[in-house]
Amino acid sequence: MRALLSKETGGPETLVIEDIEAPTPGKGEVVVDVAACAINFPDTLIIRDLYQMKPPRPFSPGGEISGTISAVGEGVTDWKVGDRVLAGVGSGGLREKIAVPAEKLFSVPEGVSLEAASALLMTYGTTIHGLKDRGDIAEGDTVLVLGAAGGVGLSGVELAKAYGARVVAAVSSEEKGEVARKAGADEVVIYPRVPEGQQGFDKDTSKALAQSFKDAVGPEGADIVYDIVGGAYSEPALRSIAWEGRFLVVGFPAGIAKMPLNLTLLKSCDIRGVFWGAFAAREPKRNADNIQELFDLWKAGKINPMISETYTLDNAAEAIAKLERREAIGKLVVTMNR
């Protein structure tokens, strides 16, 4: 079978396609014929050895897959050959077949395509955990979403609206702003990019950005800041937070922010981490309930994962490169050639 492999540390240009031996299911495992694999920001990090998980080489990137079960291992009773499934696998998804522990599988409902299903788990799974379990979202809250036109960002806009919140979407271009509006954002803030060669914004630019966030969220501030971006954008967003607001740390494509902790005292606010992968491993029942809720919301028309581009396995490295450049809108998905 064919696989996209990371055989050395480096960027997308180091990835190679090779034929490797097809897996057989071990005890408690199934083999999934991969139909689609969604690309996520951790894929850009894991190949550079910058992610918290470092699989031994050679390995395939790709953390979430959908497909059809083609073989069932000893002890597996809840799944059978032919079942349509999706799974978070951490890595290994960019190959034609993968062995997956049965407890990591979720059933793909009838009427949902496997391609679309591949775009749900990591983005919306992260966000439902972030907004509900870590953000204590309530109807009427104001939610500021940074990086609101990417896969996780759009899930933040859609889910916050589904829970009855007012949503302010912060993005880097008007094109992305229009995508966020179509997803349900009530307000849009267009923020500047950090000038090339600089580590952050100068004082005046940072202050102006903070004021833009404050103007957009309103005088009471943002009850939740959903920060997918990090870097120079985090502190201006924190300055717009409400009294006893919740600042949710989700990702760092713009770098790891250094936050002035005096602001947490002045606003009596919380900075809370959102690590969906660890949550899913530690509390599988609560995670499974969240995923079922996502499918219910999808069926009700309240969320709809946006796939902006699809790629083949042959050009999957280009999808990872595009995400690394922060050019992606919505989700990028690799479909397998069959």
N, C-alpha and C positions, 0 to 999 in steps of 0.2 A: 504494500500500500504506500501511497505518497504522503509525505509529511514536510512541513516547513520547519526547519531545525535551526536552533541557535547552538553553534559548535564553538564559538569564541565570544568573549565579551565585546560588545559594541552596539552600534545602532542598527537600524533596519537593513542597511546595506550589507551587513555581515550574515544575514539569514540566507539559508540555502534550501532548496527542495531536493529531497532524496527519497528513494524507495527503501522502506524499512519493513521489518517483519510485522505482520498483523498480530494484534494481541489476542489472547485467549482469556476468558473470565476466570479469575481466582474465586476462592470461597467468598460468598457474599457479594460478588461483583456481577455486572452484566457488561457486555460489549455493545456499544452504541455505534451504529453507522452514522457518522456526523453529516447532517444536512446543512447546517449553518453554524458559524462561530462569530459572535459579535466581538468587535475590537474595543478595548477599554484602556484608560490611561495606564493602569499597571502593566500592560503589555509593553509600553514604551520604556518602563523602568526595569522590568525583570530581565530583559536581554542585555542591559547595561550593568547588571548586578547592583542596582540601586533600590530594589524592592525588598521588603522585609522577608519575603520568601525567596530562597535561592535554590531552585531545583538543580540537581547534578546534570551536567551536559553529557551528551547532547539532549536537548529538550525542545519541545514545541511551545511557543507562547500560545495565548488564547485561553481565557479564563471562564468563558461561558459558552455552552454548546446546546444545540437541539438536534434531534435525530430520531432514529428508529432502532429499537433493540434487535440485535441480530443473534445474540447468544446469551444464555443465562447460566451463571455458575452455581455451584453447590450451595444449598441452603437458601436460595432466593425463592420466595414463594409469592411475593406481592407483585411480581412483574413477569411478563412473558414475551416471547419473540413477537415482534410486530407492534408492540406498544410504542406510542409517540411520546417522547420525553424531552425535558430540558434539565440541565444540571450546571451548577457552578463547580468547576474542576480546578480552579487556581491556575493551572497551566496544562498544556497538552492538547488543547482544543483544535489547533490548526493542523489536523491530520485527518485522514479519511475514516479511521476507526479509533475508538478509545475505550479502555476498560474503566468503568466507573463503579465505586461502591454503591450498592443499591440504595442505601439510606440518603444519598445525595440527590436522588432523582425526584422530579416532579412531573406529573402527568400533564400533557398539553391537551387542553379541551378541544372538542370538536368545533370546527369553524375557525380555529386559530391556525394560521400557517406556521410551519416549522421555522421559516425565515423570520417571521415577526416574533415568534416565541423566543428566538435566540437573543432578542434585544431587550428582554424584560428583566431578567433576574438580577444582574449586578447593579444596573442603574436604579430601577424602581425598588429593588430589594434594599439597596443602600438608603434610598430616600424615605421609604415607609418606615424603616427602622430609625432614621434620623429624625424625621418630623414627629412621629408618634412616640417612640420609646425614649429618645433623647431630648426632643424638643417640646414634648408635652403640648402639641399644637391643639388649639381650641378654635371653635367657630368665632369669627370676628377678629382674629389675630391679624396683624400685618407682618408679612414675611418678605424679607429682602433676599433675593437669590442672586449670588454672584456667578458669572459664567453660565447665564441662564439659557443659552442656545445650544449647549452641548448635550450629550445624552443624559447625564445626571442632572444638569440644569433644567432641561425641559421636563424631566420627571418631577423635579422640585416644583416647577410652576403648576403642572397638572395636578399633582397630589395636594398641594396647598389649596388650590381652588376647590378640589373635591371635598376637602375638609372645611370649606366655608371661610377661608382666609382671603384677605386682600393681598395681592402679590405685586411686588415691585421687582422687575427683572433688570439686572445690570449686565450689559454686554459691551463688546468692543466695536460694534459697527451697527449702522442703521439696518443693514440686511439681516443681521442676527436679531435686532430688535423687533423687526416685523415677524420673524419666526416665533419669538417669544409672545408677541401680541396674539398671534393666531392660536397659540397654546393656552391662552387665557389670561396673560399678564394684564394687570390694570394700569400699571405705569411702567415706563422704560427709562433707564438711565444709560447713556452711552458714555463709557469711561475711556480715557486715553490709554494707549500702550506705553509701557516704560521705554524711553528712548534707548536705542541700541547702544551698548557699551556702558550703560548706567545700571546700578544695582537697585535703584528705586526712584521715586519721584522727589523733586525738590520740595522744600517746605510749603511753598505757595501752591504748587500743584496738588499736594496731598491735602492741604486745607480746603482747596476748592472742590476736590472730589468728595471730601467729607460733607461739605455743604450741599453738594448735589444729592447725596444720599439722604441727608436730613430733609431737604425740600421735598423729595419724592415720597418718603415714608410718612411725612407729616409731623406735627408738633409733639405727638406722644411717643414717636420713635418706633422702631421695628421690634416687635415682640420676639421674632426669630430672625437671625441672620444665618443663612445657609451658605457657607463659604466653601466653594469648590475650587477657588482660584489661589488663595494665599498671597504671599509676597507683599508687594506694596499696597495691595488693595484691602488687606484685612484691617489695618488700623483705621483708615477712613470709615470703613463699614461699622466697626465697633463704636465709633463716635456717634453713629446714628441710632444706636440701640435704645430700647425703652427701659424704663425702670423695671428691674427684675427680668430683663430680657434674657434670651438664651442664644449664645453665639455658638453655632455648630461647626466644628472643624471637620471638613470632609476630604480635602485634597490640596495639593500644593504645586500645580503646574507652573505657577509664577514664582515658586520658592517658598521656603518656610518663613513665616512672618515672625517678627519680634514684637510682642505686644506690650504696651505700657500698662502694667497691672493696676496702676492707680485708677484707670478708667473703670475697672470692675468694681472698685470701692465706690466711686462716685455714682455709678448707675445701679449698684447692688445687683449686678448681672453675673451670669455664669458663662464660662467658656467650657464647652463640652465636646469631647471627641466622639466621632462616629466611625466605628470600625466594624462594618457589617460582616466581614468574613469571620472575625473572631466571635461575634455575636451568634452567627449561624452555627458555628461549631460548638459553642458553649450551651446554646439554648435552641436546639433544633425544633422543638415543639412550637415555641413562640415564633420562630422564623417560618415554619410551615404554615402557621395561622396567617402570618403576614402575606405570604405568597398567595394563599387562597383568597385573601381579601383583595389582592391586586387583580386576580382573574375576575373576581366579582365586579370590581370597579371597571375593568375592561369591558366585560359583558354589558354593563350598564351605560357604556359610552362615556365614562368620566375620565378615562385615560386611553391613550392610543400611541404606543411607541413609534416614534418617527425614524424611519430608516431613510437616510438621504442618499446613500450610495451603496452599491453592492460590488464586491470584488470576487475574483476567482482565487483559488489557492496559488496559482502562478503569480498573481500580482498582489498577494496579501501583504507583503512587506511595504508596498506603497500605501496601504491603508494605515499601517502603524506609523509610517513617516508623516502622513497627513495629520493624524491625531497629535503626534509629537510637536508638529508646527502650530498646533492650536488653530487649525483651519477648518476643522470638522463642524458641521451643523447636524444636530441629531446624532443618530448612531450609524456607524460604518459596519457592514456585515460581510463576511466572507462566506460564499456558498461553495460547496464541494462539487467538483465535476464528476458526473456519473454517466 
